[in-house]
Amino acid sequence: MQDCYDAPLTFSRGQYDTMMLALLRCVYTGRNDSQVLMSMEQALPVHHSWLNFNRYQQLLAEYMSFKSVRWSKYVDMKHLV
């Protein structure tokens, strides 16, 4: 991935970033084709130069079918620290 000046798009200003990631994801599927997804990610700072962040995502979705077309409506909330 590169920016508009053909430089690598990284946080460390180097050629690449290094990180270790822990992920916890919970999915609940309810009645009438509805779904709730919660995801939490934590970058593990094993080395002082590695990336460190927390990310939380919540997705609420509902699916509807009409004849041969499947519609979906959803709300997606993301938070990055």
SULFEN-V40260 format. One record per backbone hydrogen bond with DSSP energy under -1.0 kcal/mol. NH is the residue of the N-H (numbers start at 1). CO is the residue of the C=O. Records with the same first field share a line. If there is no record, write none. Layout:
NH: CO, CO
//
This chain:
3: 7
6: 3
9: 1
10: 8
22: 42
24: 40
26: 38
28: 36
30: 34
35: 61
36: 28
37: 59
38: 26
39: 57
40: 24
41: 55
42: 22
43: 53
44: 20
46: 44
50: 47
51: 18
55: 41
56: 79
57: 39
58: 77
59: 37
60: 75
61: 35
62: 73
63: 33
64: 71
66: 69
69: 66
71: 64
73: 62
75: 60
77: 58
79: 56
81: 54
//
